[in-house]
Amino acid sequence: MNYILHIIVMIFIYGILALSLNLLIGYGGLISVCHAAFYGIGAYTTTLLMMNFNMNFFLALIVGVLLTSAMSLFIAYPSLRLKGDYFFLASLGFQIIIFAILYNWVNLTKGPYGIPGIPRPHVFGLALESEFFFFLFCGVIFYLIFLISKVLYNSPFGRVLKAIREDEIAAEALGKDVPAIKIWAFAISAGIAAIAGAMYAVYVSYIDPTSFTLDESIFILSIVLIGGSGNLKGPLIGVVFMIVLPEILRFLRIPDTVAPNVRQIIYGLALIILMKYRVQGILGDYSFE
């Protein structure tokens, strides 16, 4: 039972990440590979505030979201004039910089040694130590993010963001403040990713920089590309596919030394097939052609 709850909790966490990245990709048309950086900033900020300053989880989470959103401006502002491959490279540089900071600032982040013993949050005085209670807690957070995303996607802000994606010049001609909209999209997307980072940290009770690498950013990007973007359904389908697939491979009794390579091959093959026959992903609305 705990095994199933663990899988569902991971689906919730990556579901939050997918919905946040979908705001940039599916609505803003901006392909980013620095989402694991936002994920990591949220995880480390929340963890350090809880453990070093004995701060309540929810207060630490709010600070983590605000800090992550603020740090997203370091990539948002310089990238306002960049598009396509140039924007992709800018986000790649930001990801590498954040990982280097997390890995080398040993006095603060403990570097490659990681931070163990992260406490679980307390809700109404109840410590969420059991898998079941944390599953309920994570499910509530995911549902709230889902509702926020739904409202955001269908709001005037979401419609303007889609207009910018389709024709930025036309959006400017209609009087829309394109730079401000992009900055807000980045800040909101980064803040939501920080929530996923905080949830991951208190769930596994241990974090280190290897959880927030470029590979992780590519994995999150693959979730959105495979499931599809531009709506709520696609990213969530992508999460289920990418999280459940490795668990199915366990039942095939593939040796542990081979399973990771088989998983990567399947992921790559899925991307190739989708880019060939269905560019918008399994249930996506937006095509990257």
Secondary structure, 3 states (H helix, E strand, C coil): CHHHHHHHHHHHHHHHHHHHHHHHHHHCCCCCCCHHHHHHHHHHHHHHHHHHCCCCHHHHHHHHHHHHHHHCHHHHCCCCCCCHHHHHHHHHHHHHHHHHHHHHCHHHHCHHHCEECCCCCEECCEECCCHHHHHHHHHHHHHHHHHHHHHHHHCHHHHHHHHHHHCHHHHHHCCCCHHHHHHHHHHHHHHHHHHHHHHHHHHHCEECHHHHCHHHHHHHHHHHHHHCCCCCHHHHHHHHHHHHHHHHHHCCCCCCCCHHHHHHHHHHHHHHHHHHHCCCCCCCCCCCC
